[in-house]
Amino acid sequence: MKKTLTFAVLLFWAGFGVMAQDMVLYSPDSNTILNFGLSSNGEPKYFVTYKGNQLIKPSTMGLELFGDTSLLYNFVELDVKQSNFDEIWTPVWGEEKSIRNNYNELAVTLQQKTTERKMIIRFRAFNNGIGFRYEFPQQENLSYFTIKEEKTQFVMDGDHTAIWLAGDYDTQEYDHTTSKLSEIGKLMQSAITDNASQTPMTTTGVQTPLIMKTKDNFYIHLHEAALINYSCMHLELDDKNFVFTSHLTPDADGTKGHLQAPCTSPWRTIILSDNARDILASRITLNLNEPCKIEDVSWIKPVKYVGVWWEMITGKSTWSYTYDSPSIQLGVTDFSKVKPSGRHGATTANVKRYIDFAAKHGFDAVLAEGWNIGWEDWCCNSKDYVFDFVTPYPDFDVNEIHQYAKSKGVKMIMHHETSASIRNYERHLDTAYKFMKAQGYDAVKSGYVSDIKPSGMHHYSQWVNNHYMYCITKAAEYKIMVNAHEAVRPTGLCRTYPNLISNESARGTEYQAFGGSNPNHTTILPFTRLVGGPMDYTPGIFEMDISKASPNNNSHCNTTIANQLGLYVVMYSPLQMAADFPENYDRFPDAFQFIKDVALDWDTSVYLEAEPGEYITVARKEKGGDRWFIGNSNGEQQRVSVVDFSFLPDNAEYEATIYSDGKNAHYKDNPQAYSITKSKVKKNTRKNITVAPGGGFAISIIKK
């Protein structure tokens, strides 16, 4: 008999010592079980069992309000509704051509006895996890209210191993730290490194997505979905009892959210598995978002691009045009009268060089950063009117670039660095988007480096999250795709607004030129940041010694060439950059061939092997074609990866081109050693590939 919801009367809640009526919600396969009930003082509580193991112990729920009776206690059950849902939906782009959304649902309407306010807690049980949210229907006793703190608990059943980022209201660009939960407080100070904008949270606060592994080899993943008109959630850890409690990002006045009923919170997500590959394959985050709201999606296309970017990141070139003016004012400073520095990257001639390279090698587009006036004092000055987003420097001819790119069959990608002056950006947004369309730009990379202006706001607060949403929806009106950097971490909104084609919102490749990232960094990101949506990670670096581009920069890119190739498959995004200089690709044309060949959009994804922080191997089949591609990213230890080709169809033979680490390859000492071999493969083929420390491999598989 199919189990969806049952009632257990007089269930004893271990750890709370109270008698309660408990509601039980089963996932479609019955592996995931949610129990919900009210304590003797009317406090909502839940726990979650997976495959017979209670991975989330009894945890309390509710919201603390400013200046009013909080929504924490004195509730009674008013109504219970159950339902089930099963559909197949088609994403505009993605890791699969179709996604199954299958869950059982429990919606419990609660009423607070003292205020008669109603609150609905809606649970959805998926085969490998739970989503739940708070809903506030329209009612006389609750119209406008202000959140002091959300008090959702996630109580762990032990001192798990966690891979975590320090909680921060303004940056996600830290390296990950791996430790026991009990060690987080001791390691917090070393986990926080300098950033252009940062507001560390508490001594035991961490960010989501958070992944943990239990001593019994279960994986627990905590995050949120559909973050709309609400503050981003962090997790505050009680490291003695292993209790996480939601901690929302505050606005400038210290409040955590201003809501108007009817409204909902984002979904709180718990993904569970005894196999790490299932975390990568889970689509719970996407499934908890609303279907696509853009009627005509024909203009939303995956993009492979190059650009004037790595030059500035490494220090070879500059975004700014002149050194003459330490302080500039738009409309006042006359750039025709200042002395050029000679190091400006986005010149007409240099951008044309990238356009030629893109056209020659079949890339879709070119990004040019630093084309517009304002870069001389753009960052970290609490300056409101930083950019106007339409006025080029004297050495960048917008019309000439437009026509030249068009003649070569190459698109241009616009760059809108805002310096986090979001009021200024919104003032100029329509004008900027109209300018883009007039000049043939269909996509924009936006940036939010620096502290948010107006002062006191944070990158992940409700007010600023609403700004990001405003930009995405406004861009859709102009048929513009958005790649937002330094914005709030994704929560699956790309399902609803697929013109949000990518985000950064994590520690990207740029940090390899800012001192380097941990060599296992890209074996972690797919388990954390990428669960919420694709990342513009900007891989493809072939020259790891950054001093060769900029003699004063002694950074080292902690990876191998083979690893960089594998990232085009491991780090999913429909927007992929070949980030290095054209001349470095010319040095290694055989390795560069994989970047040219690899697809951007997929029919099928198969996660062959994975362990967070250690290794990931992924196989993907290109959308609408017969080619397969495999990518691997490896951590700090050399290992042998066993590649199982059983995902291939029966009775078919393919030719595999394998780009692997060379003999004695090492991310630090020998990163450019790689080997390219060819062999025939079919469904029963198994191959052992030795992977270097910080290394990886890539395989293109073409049907014979």
N, C-alpha and C positions, 0 to 999 in steps of 0.2 A: 504494500500500500504506500502511495506517495505521501511523504510527510512534509507538511509546510509549517503548520502552527499547532502547538498543543498547549494545554494548560496543566501546570502541576500545582496543586493546592498545598499550602503549608510546607513549602520547600524551605529548608534551612539554608540561609546564606552564610556559608563558612566565612569567618573573619568579621562578620557584622553582628552576629548573635541576635538576629531578629527573625520573626516569622513573617512571611510574605507570600502573596499569590504571585507566581512566576509565569511569565509567558515565554514560550520557546519557539524560536524560528529556525528552521532547517534550510540549508542551501539545497539547490536542486539535486545534488548528489549525496546529501546528508553528511558530508565530511565537515562542513562548517556549521556550528550550532551557536546561536545567540540566545542568551537568557536575559530577560528584562523583568524588572519588578520595582516595587516601591518599598522602602524601609518603613519601620513603624512610625517614623515622623514624616512620612510622605516625601522622602528624598528619592529621585530616580536613580537606579543602579542597573548595571549590566555586566555580564561577563561573556567571554567567547571561548568555545572549545573547538579544537581542530584535530580531527582524526583521534578523538578520545583524550586529547591533552588540553588542559585548561591553560591556554597561552596568555589570555587576558583575564586576570583575576577580577573579582567584584570591584567595579569602578563607579564612582559617582558622576552625576551629570547636572548641568544647569548653568545659569548665568547670574552674575552679580551685577546689579544695576546701581547707577548713581542716583542718590536722592529719592529712592523709592524702595518698595519691598522687592527684594531680589527673587529671582525665579529659581530657587534652590530647594525649598522645603514646602511642606503642607499641601502636597498635591494628592488628589484622588483621581482614580481612573474614570473618565467620562465615556470613552468610546474606544473600541478596538476594531480596526479593519485589516483584513489580510487579502493579499492578491499574489498572483505570479505573472511573470512576464518573460517572453522569449521572442527575440527578433534577430534578424540578420540585417545589418546596415552597411552602407558603402561609404567609406571616407573619400574625400576629394583626393587626398594623397595619404600615404601611410605605409606601415610595415606589412600590411595585408590589403588585399583588394576588398575584403569583406570582414566584418567583425560581428561576432555573436554577443548579444546582450541578454543574458539569461539569469534571472534572480527570482527569489521569493521575497515578498515585502510584508512588513508589519508596521502599521501606523497607529500609534497610541495617542489619543487625545487626553491630555491631563488638564485638570482645573485646580487652581490654587484656592484652597478653602477661604483664606483670609481676604483675598482680593477678587475672587471669581474670575481671575484671568485664565485664559486658555493657552496652552502650549502643546503643539504636536511634536512628538519625536518619531521620525520616520526611519526605519531600518530596512536595508536591503542586504540579503544574504546571497552572496555569490559562491561558486564552488571553491574559491580560494581566498575568501575574505568577506569583509563587512564594510558597508558604508552607512553612515547615519547623519542626520542633520536635525536642527531645531527649526520649527515652523511656527509662525505667529499669525494666526488668522485675524481678519478685521473684527474688532470688538470694541465695545464702549469703554472698557477699563484698561485698554492698552493700545494707544495710538502712536505716540512718539515716546521713545525711551532711549536712554544712553547707557552703553555698556561700560561698566567699571572693569570687569574681567569675565571671560568665559571660564567656567570651572569644570571642564570635561577632563576626567581622569583616564589614564591608560596604565593600569597596575600590572607590572611584570611579575612573573612567577620565579624570578631568580636574578642573579648578577650576570646578565648576558654580556656577550662581547658585542660592542656597538661600533659602527663606523659613522663618525659624527662630525658636524661642523659647529663651531662656536655660535651660540645664539647672537644675532645682531640685527638691528632694525634697518640697516642700510647696506649691507654687503653680504654676498654669498661666495665671495672670491677667496676664501681661505682654502688651504690644503686640508684634506680629511685627516682625522686622527682616529686610530683604532685602539680601543681599550675596553676594559670592563666598565660597567655602569658605575661601580663604586670608585673608579679612578678618574672620572670626568672632572670633578672639582679640582683635583691635584694637577691636572694637565691643562686646565683652561687657559692659564696665562700664556703658555707656550703655543697654544692653538690659535691665538689671536696675533696676526701680523698686520703690518701697516697697510692702509688702503686710503684712497682719496676721500672716501666718506665711510665712516664706520661709527656705530653706536653699540658696543657690546652690551648684552642684555643682563645676565647675572652670572654668578660663579659656577652654576650648574645648568645653565640654559643652553639648549641645543636647537638646531634648525630642523625642519622637515624639508625633504624626505629623509627619514632616518631608517637605517636598516640594522637589525640585530640578529645574532645567531645564538641559540640556546645551547646548553651543554648536551642536549639530546638531538642536536642538529636540525632544529626547526628554525625557519627564518621568519622574522616579524618585521613588517614594513609599515611605518606610520607616515601619513601625509594628509592632504586635503584635496578636494575636487570642487570645481566650479566656484572659484573665489571671485565673487561679484558683489560690489557694494558692501564690503566687509573688510576687516583688518586681517592681514596675514598671520597665521598661527605659528608660534614657536612652542617648544615644550620645556617646561620647568621641571627639573628632576629632584625628587627627594632621594638622595643617593644612599640613604640608610635603609629605606623601605622599598626602593626601586619603583617609585610611583612617578609617572609623568603627568603633569597637569598643563592644560592648554594655557598659553601666555600670548595674548594678542599684542600686535604692534600699536603703540599709542599715537594719537595725533598730537599736535603741538601743545594742546591744553591738558594732555595727560589722559583724556578719554580714549576708550578703545573702540568706539563705534556709535554712530547716531542712526537709529533705525526708525522706520515708519511702517506700521502694520497696514496691510499684509506684507510679510517679508519672510525670508528664510536665511539661515546661516549657510555657509559652504558645507559640503559633505566632509565628514571626518572619515578617513579611510584606514582600514587595517587589512593588509594583504599578508596571507599566511601560506607557508609551504614547507615541505621537507626536502625540496629540491630547488636550488637557487635559480635554475633555469625558468621555473614557473613565475618567479618575480619579474623576470624580463618579459615573459609572454603575457603577463596579466594586462587586461584592458579595463580593469575596474575604474581607473581614473577617467578614461575617455567615456566609458559607458555611463558615468554619473553626471556627465555634462549634457546639455540640451542638444538636439539635432541641429544641423546647419541652418542658420538663419539667412544666409545669402542665397537668393533665388537663382541667379545666374552665376555659376562658378567657372565658366569657360575660360576666363581670363587668369585664373589662378593656376600657375604652372611651376613645376620644380625647376630650379635654376642651379647650374654649375658655373662658377665665376672665378675670376682672378681680380687683382686690384692693387691700387696704390695704398697700401696699409702697412705691410711688414716693414717697409722702409722707415716709417715713422716709429713703429713699435721698437725696432732695434736701435734707433738713434741715427740711422744713416741719413735720413731726411727729416724735415720738419713739416708740421701742419701749417705753421705760421709763414708769412711772406717776408717779414722784416724784423730786424732787431732794433730798429731806430726808435720804436714807440713802446715803452714798457706799459703804458696805459693808453688805450684807444677808446674812442667814442664813435659809434656808428652814426654816419651822417655828418660827422665833424672831421674826423681824421681823413686826410686826402692821401689815399694809397698811391696815387700817381706821382706824388712828390717825395715819397720815402725811398730809401735805398733798399733794394732787394737783398736778402741775406745770401742768395745763391744756393740755398739748401732746401728751398720749397719743393715738396714732392709732387703736388698736383698741378703741374704745368701742362699746358696744351701738348707740348712735344712729348713729355713723359707719358701722359695718359694715352696718346696716340700709339706709343710703343706697346702699351698693354693691350690696346684694342687690336693691334696687328697680331700680337701673340695669341689672343683669344680667338681671332678669326682663323689663324693658321691651324690651331689645335682643336677647334670645334667647341669652344666654350660659349656659353650663352650670353655672358654679361661681364662688365667691368665695373668695379667699385672705385670711386675716387674720393678719398677723404682729404679734407683741408682745402677744398676748392673755393670756399666762401669766406668772406672777410669776418674777422673777429677772433682769430686764434691767438693773437699775441698775448692776450690776458684772459683767456677763456675760462680757466679753471681756478676754483678755490678762492674766489674773491667776493663771494656774496653779491655778485653782480646780476642785476635783473635783465637788462637789455644787452645780451651777449651776442646773439646772432639774429639776422633777419631772414636767413634761409633762401635768399634769392640773389644776393649780390656777390659776384665772383671777384677774386683777386685779379689784378691787371694781367697776370700771365696765364689765366685760364679763360679761354674763349668758349663760352657755353654753346653758342650756335655752331661754331666750327666743330666742336666735339660731337654735338648732336648729329650733324650731317655726316661726319666722318664715320661714326659708329654705325649709322644707318646704312651707309654705303658698303660696309663690311659685314652686314648682317648680325651685328652685335648690339645688345641692349646695354644701357648704362643703369647702374644702381645708384640712387641718390643717397647722400649721407646727411643726416640731421643730428649732429651733436647738439644737445640742449644745454649742456652744463648744469643739468638738473633744475634749470629755471623754467618750471613747468607753466607758470602763468604767462611768461613771454612766448613759449611755444604755442600755447593755445590761442593767443592773440594773433599769431602769424600762420596758424595751421591751414586755413582755407587758402590763403595766398600762396603758401608753400606748396600745397598739393596741386593747385592750379598751374603753378610754374612747372612742376614736375611733368604734368600731363602735356603741357605745351612743348616741352623739350624731349618728350619721348621716354620718360622714366616711368616704369611700371612697378618699381619696388623701392623701398626706402629702408636703410639701416638707421635706426634712431639710437641715441645714446644718452645716458643720464649720469655721467661722471660728475662728482662733486656733491656737496650737501644740497638737499632739496631747498629750493626757493619757492614760496615764502619760507623764511627761516623758522626752524623748529619742527617742520614736518619731516617725516621719514619716508624712505623709498617704499616701505611695505605697509604703510598705514592706509586706512579706508579711503581717505581723501585722495591720496596719490594713486592708489589702485583704481579709483574711478577715473583719474586722468588717463591712465594707460588704456582703459576700456574706451574712453572717449576717442582717443587717437585711432584705435583699431576700427571702431565703427565708422568714424569719419573717413578713414582711408577706404573702407569698403564702398562708401558712396562714390568715391573717385576711381574705383577699381584699382586700388593700390595695395600691394603686398607689403607687410611690415615684418621687419627683423629687429626686435627691440633688445638692446643691450643695457645692462645694469638695471633692468626693470625687475618687478617681482617674479619669483620663481613660478614657472608654469604649473597649472592645475587642470590641464585637459581642455582649456577653452578653445584650443585649435579645432576641436570638433565643431563647435558652434560658429566660430569665426575662422575658417581655414585660410583667410588672407593673413592671419598671424602665422606666417610660414616658418618662422623659427624665432628663437630667443638665444641670448647668451645666458645671463642669470646664473653664472657659476664661474669657476676659475678656468678660463679658456687658454688657448695656445699662447696668447700674448704674455702670460706669466713665465713662459720659458725664456723670454727675453728680459724678464724682470727679476732674474735670480734663479729661475727654474722651478718646476713642480716635481712632486714625488713621482718616481718612475712607474708606480702602480696607479697613478691618478685615473687613467682611462679604463682601468678594470673596476673602478668604483662608480664613476658617473652614470653608466647605464642602469645601475641599481638604485640610484638616488635621483639626481637631477632629471634624467631623461624619462623617468616614469611619468612625469607631468607633461612632457611634450618634447619636440626635437630641439637640439642645441646647435647653434652656429659655432662649432668648436674651432673652425678654421685650421684644419690639419694640412698636411702636405709639406712640412718643413724637411728639406734635404740637407741643408748645411747647419749642423748643430752648434758649431763654434760661432757664437754671435759676434765675437770680436773681429771676425773677418768682414762683417758688414759695418761695424762701428767699433774702432779700436779701443774706445774707452768703456765699452760694455763687455765685461768678462763673464756674462751669463753663458750657460750651456743648456741646450735643449735635451732633456733627459729621456731620450727615446732613440730608436734606430729607424733607418729608412723603411725597413720592412714593417715596423710598427706603424709608421705614418701611413703607409698604404692600407694596412688592415683597418685603420680608423674610419675609412670611408664606408665600411660595412658595419663595424661595431657601433660607431656613434651615429645613430640614425638621424638624418635630416633631409628634407626635400630641397634644402638650400645648402650646397657644399662649395667651399672655397679651396682652390689650390693656392695656398697662402704665401709660398716662397717667391723669390725673385725669378723672373723668366730665365736669367742666365744660369741659375742653379738647376733648373729643369733641363736646360740644354746640356749640362754636364752629365746628366743621368737619364738619357732619353728612353732607355729600355725600362727603367723603373717608372718613369713618368707615364708610360703607356697605360699602366693600370688606372691611373687617375683619369686619363682620357676615356677609358673603356667603361668604368664602373657606372652602373645605373644609379638613379636617384629615387625612383618610385618602385614599389614592390607588389607582387602578387602574393608572395608567401615568405615568411621568415621562420627559420628553424634554429633553435638555440642548442648548439651541439654540446657545449660544455661550459660551465661557468662556476666560479667561486669568487665572491666579492673581495676585491683587493689582491687577487692572485692571477686570475685569467678569465678570458671570455672568448669563445669562438662562435660565430654566427654565420649561417648560410642564408642567402636571400635570392629569390627568383625575381628577375626584372618583370615589371608590369607589362603584360601583353606580349611577352617574348619567351624564348627558350633558354636564354643565358642565365646561369647562376653565378653568384659571387660569394666568396667566403672571406671573412676577416677575423683576425685574432689580435688581441692585445694581451701582453703578458706583464706580470709584476716583476719583482726584484730577483726572483730565483729562476735559474735556467730550468727548463722542464721539457718533456717530450709530449707534444699534443697528438692524440690519436684522432684523426679525422675520419669519421664514418660517413660514407657517401650514400647511405641507405635512403636518403631523402630524394634521390634521383628516381625517375620513373623506370618501370620494368622495360627490359628489352631495348634499351637505348644506350648508345656509347657516346661519350663526350671526350673532348680534349681539354685537359686542365693545364693552365699555365700557373706555376707556383712561384710566388715571390717570397722568399724566406730569408731569415737571417743567415749571413755567411759564417764560415768557420771562424770561431773566436770573436764573433760580434758581441758587442757590449754597449749599453747605452752611453757609458761614460768614455770608454777607452777606444772603442772601435765601432762607432755607430753607423758608418757608411758601408760596412761589409754586408753585402747581400748576394743572393744566388737566385737565378731564374732557370727553372727547369720545366719541361713539358712531359706529360704522360697521358695515357688513355685511362679513363675512369668510367665505371658504371656502378650500378646499384650495390653490388657486393664488394666494392673496393674499400679497403682500409689503408690509410697512410699514416706513418709516424713522422712527425716534423719536429725537429729540435728548435726550440725557441729560446733566444738569448735573454739575459736579464734586461728588462725594459724593452724587450723586442716584440716581435709579432710576425704575422705573415698575412698574405693576401693571395687569393686564388680566383682566377677567372675560368669559368667552365662553359665551353661552347659545344653544342651538339654537332656530332660528325655527320 
